[in-house]
């Protein structure tokens, strides 16, 4: 018998047996005793809920450092090599999270961004660069994806990529790039506020994360308050080799026929 069929049979047996057991228990001990048993089991469940530590308290714990760079090379059925880089980031709502979001825009937010200019336009090593950070509750990750041009060695592209990423720790962010990233994010925020479905989603998110639905209407100020020093501070803490994971996807070698 297949697992799906077994599951169906078990589910049907459960639906049949449960009412029979309930009637037998009622006839055996009476309705008053059934209510006592029901209240007792509810009390046990409530005690367990109070005793167990749930994820909402986990962000208060300090993030443990990675044990050096995590790296994997994956051959796959792809046409071009692609490099995935993930940096650790604090949870959504912290000052460093907004700095990381702005840094993603500085690195890869449009054709005027740092990595697009250096890797796609000037050095012609990559054909696409994208970067983003997710607004997650416990901790976040700043993700960067770079696709190589045809004929480019992924090792050469990776070396050039990390050379550019290291600049943020030694050089201030160009004001025009920071302003471009900030304006792009603010435009998205104000566009979302004009859409009923997005506004509803964001209100739900702010209520779930912070119990502050009104925070939706003050999100823009966090980006306005971020400075080049905030971006450099995030990069010094999280944008280092010890705090990143790298996956390089390369085309599979064709088998000889």
C-alpha positions as CSV (number, residue, x, y, z in Angstrom):
1,X,0.0,0.0,0.0
2,X,1.4,3.4,-0.9
3,X,2.1,6.1,1.8
4,X,-0.7,8.3,0.5
5,X,-3.2,5.4,0.7
6,X,-2.0,4.5,4.2
7,X,-2.4,8.1,5.2
8,X,-6.0,8.1,3.8
9,X,-6.9,4.9,5.6
10,X,-5.4,6.1,8.9
11,X,-7.2,9.5,8.6
12,X,-10.5,7.7,7.9
13,X,-10.1,5.3,10.8
14,X,-9.3,8.2,13.1
15,X,-12.5,10.1,12.1
16,X,-14.5,7.0,12.8
17,X,-12.9,5.9,16.0
18,X,-12.9,9.3,17.7
19,X,-16.7,9.7,18.0
20,X,-17.0,6.1,19.2
21,X,-14.4,6.6,21.9
22,X,-16.1,9.8,23.0
23,X,-19.5,8.1,23.3
24,X,-17.9,5.3,25.3
25,X,-16.1,7.6,27.6
26,X,-19.3,9.6,28.2
27,X,-21.2,6.5,29.0
28,X,-18.5,5.2,31.3
29,X,-17.6,8.3,33.5
30,X,-20.4,10.8,32.7
31,X,-20.5,14.3,31.4
32,X,-19.2,15.9,34.6
33,X,-16.0,13.8,34.6
34,X,-15.5,14.4,30.9
35,X,-15.5,18.2,31.5
36,X,-13.0,17.7,34.3
37,X,-10.7,15.7,32.0
38,X,-11.1,18.4,29.3
39,X,-10.2,21.2,31.7
40,X,-7.2,19.3,33.0
41,X,-5.8,18.7,29.6
42,X,-6.3,22.3,28.7
43,X,-4.4,23.3,31.8
44,X,-1.5,21.1,30.9
45,X,-1.4,22.6,27.4
46,X,-1.5,26.2,28.9
47,X,1.4,25.3,31.3
48,X,3.5,24.0,28.4
49,X,2.9,27.2,26.4
50,X,4.0,29.3,29.4
51,X,7.1,27.2,30.1
52,X,8.5,26.9,26.5
53,X,10.7,29.7,25.2
54,X,9.5,30.8,21.8
55,X,11.4,32.5,19.0
56,X,10.2,36.0,19.9
57,X,12.7,36.0,22.8
58,X,15.6,34.7,20.7
59,X,16.6,38.0,19.1
60,X,17.8,39.1,22.5
61,X,20.6,36.6,22.3
62,X,23.9,37.6,20.8
63,X,24.6,36.3,17.3
64,X,27.3,33.6,17.4
65,X,30.2,34.2,15.0
66,X,30.7,31.9,12.0
67,X,33.7,29.7,12.1
68,X,35.4,31.4,9.2
69,X,34.0,31.8,5.6
70,X,31.6,29.1,4.5
71,X,32.2,28.1,0.9
72,X,30.8,25.6,-1.6
73,X,31.4,25.1,-5.3
74,X,28.4,23.5,-7.1
75,X,28.5,22.2,-10.7
76,X,25.1,22.4,-12.2
77,X,23.3,22.5,-15.5
78,X,23.7,26.3,-16.0
79,X,25.0,28.3,-18.9
80,X,27.1,30.7,-17.0
81,X,28.9,30.8,-13.7
82,X,27.1,32.6,-10.9
83,X,28.4,33.7,-7.5
84,X,26.1,33.9,-4.4
85,X,27.4,35.7,-1.4
86,X,25.5,36.1,1.9
87,X,26.5,38.3,4.8
88,X,25.0,38.1,8.2
89,X,22.8,41.1,9.3
90,X,20.8,42.1,12.3
91,X,17.1,41.7,12.5
92,X,14.7,44.0,10.8
93,X,14.2,47.3,12.7
94,X,17.8,47.7,14.0
95,X,19.9,50.6,12.8
96,X,22.4,48.3,11.1
97,X,19.6,46.7,9.2
98,X,18.8,49.9,7.4
99,X,22.5,50.5,6.8
100,X,22.7,47.1,5.2
101,X,19.7,47.8,3.0
102,X,21.3,51.1,1.8
103,X,24.6,49.2,1.3
104,X,22.8,46.7,-1.0
105,X,21.6,49.7,-3.0
106,X,25.0,51.2,-3.2
107,X,26.5,48.0,-4.3
108,X,23.9,46.8,-6.9
109,X,21.0,49.2,-7.0
110,X,20.8,50.0,-10.7
111,X,23.2,50.8,-13.5
112,X,24.9,53.7,-11.5
113,X,25.7,51.4,-8.6
114,X,29.3,50.5,-7.6
115,X,29.4,46.9,-8.7
116,X,27.5,47.5,-11.9
117,X,29.8,50.2,-12.9
118,X,33.0,48.3,-12.0
119,X,32.2,44.7,-12.9
120,X,29.6,45.1,-15.7
121,X,30.5,48.3,-17.4
122,X,34.2,49.1,-16.8
123,X,35.8,45.7,-16.5
124,X,33.2,43.6,-18.4
125,X,33.5,40.7,-16.0
126,X,29.8,40.3,-15.1
127,X,26.6,40.6,-17.0
128,X,24.3,41.1,-14.0
129,X,24.6,42.1,-10.3
130,X,21.8,42.1,-7.8
131,X,21.7,42.6,-4.0
132,X,19.0,42.7,-1.3
133,X,18.3,42.1,2.4
134,X,15.1,40.5,3.7
135,X,13.1,42.1,6.6
136,X,13.1,39.1,8.9
137,X,12.4,39.0,12.6
138,X,15.2,37.0,14.3
139,X,18.2,37.8,12.1
140,X,18.7,38.8,8.5
141,X,21.0,38.1,5.6
142,X,22.4,40.6,3.0
143,X,22.5,38.7,-0.3
144,X,24.6,39.4,-3.4
145,X,24.3,37.5,-6.7
146,X,26.7,38.1,-9.6
147,X,26.4,36.4,-13.0
148,X,29.6,36.1,-15.0
149,X,29.9,37.1,-18.7
150,X,30.5,34.2,-21.2
151,X,34.2,33.1,-21.1
152,X,35.0,34.8,-17.8
153,X,36.7,32.6,-15.2
154,X,34.6,32.6,-12.0
155,X,37.8,32.9,-9.9
156,X,38.7,36.1,-11.7
157,X,35.2,37.5,-11.2
158,X,35.2,36.5,-7.5
159,X,38.5,38.2,-6.8
160,X,37.3,41.4,-8.5
161,X,34.0,41.2,-6.6
162,X,35.7,40.9,-3.1
163,X,38.1,43.7,-4.0
164,X,35.2,46.0,-4.5
165,X,33.4,44.8,-1.4
166,X,36.5,45.5,0.7
167,X,36.5,49.2,-0.4
168,X,33.5,50.0,1.8
169,X,35.7,49.3,4.9
170,X,38.5,51.6,3.8
171,X,36.8,54.3,1.8
172,X,33.7,56.4,2.5
173,X,30.7,55.7,0.4
174,X,30.4,58.2,-2.5
175,X,27.6,60.7,-1.5
176,X,26.0,60.5,-4.9
177,X,25.7,56.7,-4.7
178,X,24.3,56.8,-1.1
179,X,21.8,59.4,-2.2
180,X,20.8,57.4,-5.2
181,X,20.2,54.3,-3.1
182,X,18.3,56.2,-0.5
183,X,16.0,57.8,-3.1
184,X,15.3,54.5,-4.7
185,X,14.3,52.9,-1.4
186,X,12.2,55.9,-0.4
187,X,10.4,55.9,-3.7
188,X,9.5,52.2,-3.2
189,X,8.2,53.0,0.3
190,X,5.9,55.8,-0.8
191,X,4.7,53.7,-3.8
192,X,3.8,50.9,-1.4
193,X,1.8,53.2,0.8
194,X,-0.4,54.1,-2.1
195,X,-1.3,50.5,-2.8
196,X,-4.1,49.1,-0.6
197,X,-2.8,45.5,-0.6
198,X,0.8,46.4,0.2
199,X,-0.3,48.8,2.9
200,X,-2.3,46.0,4.5
201,X,0.7,43.6,4.3
202,X,3.0,46.2,5.8
203,X,0.7,47.1,8.7
204,X,0.4,43.4,9.5
205,X,4.2,43.1,9.4
206,X,4.8,46.1,11.7
207,X,2.2,44.7,14.1
208,X,3.7,41.2,14.1
209,X,7.3,42.4,14.5
210,X,7.0,45.4,16.8
211,X,3.3,45.6,18.0
212,X,3.4,49.1,16.4
213,X,1.3,49.3,13.2
214,X,1.9,53.0,13.1
215,X,5.6,52.4,12.6
216,X,4.8,51.9,8.9
217,X,4.5,55.6,8.5
218,X,7.9,56.4,10.1
219,X,10.0,53.8,8.1
220,X,11.4,56.5,5.8
221,X,13.1,58.4,8.6
222,X,15.3,55.4,9.4
223,X,16.8,55.7,5.9
224,X,17.1,59.5,6.2
225,X,19.0,59.1,9.5
226,X,21.5,56.6,8.1
227,X,25.0,58.0,7.4
228,X,28.0,56.8,5.4
229,X,29.5,56.0,8.8
230,X,26.6,53.6,9.5
231,X,27.3,51.8,6.2
232,X,31.0,51.5,7.0
233,X,30.2,50.3,10.6
234,X,28.0,47.6,9.3
235,X,30.6,46.5,6.7
236,X,33.3,46.3,9.5
237,X,31.1,44.2,11.7
238,X,29.4,41.9,9.2
239,X,31.0,42.5,5.7
240,X,34.1,40.5,6.5
241,X,35.2,37.0,5.2
242,X,34.5,35.5,8.7
243,X,30.9,36.5,8.4
244,X,30.0,35.4,4.9
245,X,28.9,32.3,3.0
246,X,29.9,31.9,-0.6
247,X,28.3,29.5,-3.2
248,X,29.8,29.4,-6.7
249,X,27.6,27.6,-9.2
250,X,29.6,26.6,-12.3
251,X,28.5,24.7,-15.5
252,X,28.8,21.0,-15.4
253,X,31.6,19.4,-17.5
254,X,30.2,17.7,-20.5
255,X,30.7,13.9,-20.4
256,X,32.7,12.5,-23.3
257,X,30.7,10.5,-25.7
